[in-house]
């Protein structure tokens, strides 16, 4: 049952990014919203970056089952020229269930957030570092 449920969940996740227009409506909306956000914060002179939080499943497998989704989100960041940071390397090799809030809620628990925070700190620090104009 667990494998069947996992396969179903994984298939729905992939359909949300790569399926029919009806299946990808939320991803299309998210891209539009992110582009608007990127544009508005740049216009205001605010640094912006994109962090990719992986699905906390099968992190110890050689072939991460959601790599294509990580890649498509990173592609959005690249297309929009937004610094992008994937948290996947920080979570690789870890047991997903050890990082979940509960068996029925796969959002990150305190340990998951600690891993994410430590990995993100240098990325955010670089984003917030004042830039020095050339010749200054």
N, C-alpha and C positions, 0 to 999 in steps of 0.2 A: 504494500500500500504506500509506503514511504517513497519508494522509487517512482511509482506511478504518479503520485502527487507532485513530486519534484519535477518529473518530465512535463507534466501539465503546466506547472508554474513557470518553468523555463520557456516553454513554447509560448505562453501568453506574453511573457516579457519580450521575447524576440518579435512577436507580432506587433507589439506596441511601437517598435522602432522600424521594423522592416516589412510590415504587413500591408494590407490594403489601405487606401485612404481613410476608410471608416475606422480601421484598427489603429492607425497612427495619428488620429486627430489630436490627441493630447500632446504627442511629441511635436507635431507641427505647431501647435499653440505655444508650447514651451520655447521652441526656437524663436518664434516671433517675439515673445515676451523677453527673452534674453537679448535679442538684437536691440529691442527698444531700450532695455536697461543699459546695455553697453553704450549705446549712443547718448543717452541722457547723462550718464555719469561722466563720460568723456567730455561732453559739452560743458559740464560743471567743473572740469579739471580734477575730478576724483579718480584715483587709481582703481582699476578693476581687474579682477582675475577670475578664473573659472576653476573650481576644484571638483574633481570627479570622485565620488564616493562609491566604491564597488558594492555590488550585492554580496553580502557576507555568506556565500555558499560555495562549497568546493574550492576554497582558497588554497588547499594543499594539493590539488590536482595539477598535473603538468600543463594540461590544457584548460584554462579557466573558461567556463562555459558562457561567460558574458563579455569576453574580450572584444567581440565585434561591436558591442554596445559602447564599451569604453572608447573604442576607436572612433565611432561615429560622433560621440560627444566631443572628443578631442578634435575631431575634424571641424566641428562647429567653431571651437575656440580658435583654431588655426585660420579658418576662413574669415573670421571676424578680427583677426590679429589681436586676440586677447591672450595674455599669458595663461597657460593652462597647466594644471598639476593633477596627476592621477595619484590617488591614494592606494591604488592596487598594490604596488610594490611593498608598501608598508604593512600590508595585511597578508601577503603571500606566505604560505606555509603554516598559517594559523588555523585553528579549528573554528569554523564559523559559529557553531552553537555556543562556544565559550564566550563569544562576543555579543550574543543576542540578549535583549531584554528578557525574553522568555521563549519557551518552545513555540508559542503562538504569535510572538512578535519579534521579527528578525531585525528590528532597528538596533543600532549599537547600544550596548550597555556602557557603564562607566569605563570599563577597560577598553572598549572599542573607541570611545571618545578620547581617551588618553592617547591611544596610538595615533588617531587622526590629528589631534592637537600637536603632538610632538613632530609629526611628519610635516604638517602645514606651517609650523612656525617659521622656518627659513624662507619659504615661499612668500608668506604674508609680509615678513620683514623686508624682503627684497621689493615687493610691491609698494611698500610704504616708505622706502628709503627716498629721501629727497634727491631729485636728479640735479646734477651740476651741469649748467650750460657749458658747451664747448668753449674753451679759452678762458674759463673763469679760474 
